[in-house]
């Protein structure tokens, strides 16, 4: 009995569907196995879509899978940035920071990487560091409303903290 094997590659939106069919001369014995495979850029797109949907766990799995594929330097940086965002969503600050740092080491020209690192510092109360990161990001994207708004927020929080500290010092001091 002869077996027939075929590989059929069909492009479907964001995935490649690979169908492997094995059959004998009798078509009733045909057996199909379907496997969904994503290319590296498609994994990054899927990870981003999951983040936009609020699915940090799904996004982390996709980005970790992407990092095991053959990525360019920029794609690797984007995967780490995606992981950074996923961990920010989960408020796992140190792991988020580690991934942001990796993204910036690999591709230091992307303002979003600095914005995300700034967001970590902002949310953990490291306001001067947040401002510094946002300012670095602005050098790469001076017209970005996102980073300008984050910078304004960090500056406002820093000013608010400074005013509270100064008011507390004035109440606690006496003039002789």
Secondary structure, 3 states (H helix, E strand, C coil): CCCEEEEEEEEECCEEEEEEEEECCCHHHCEEEEEEECCHHHHHHHHHHHHHCCCHHHHHHHHHHHHCCCCCHHHHHHHHHHHHHHHHHCCCHHHHHHHHHHHHHHCCCCHHHHHHHHHHHHHCCCHHHHHHHHHHHHHHCCCCHHHHHHHHHHHHHHHHHHHHHHHHHHHHCCCC
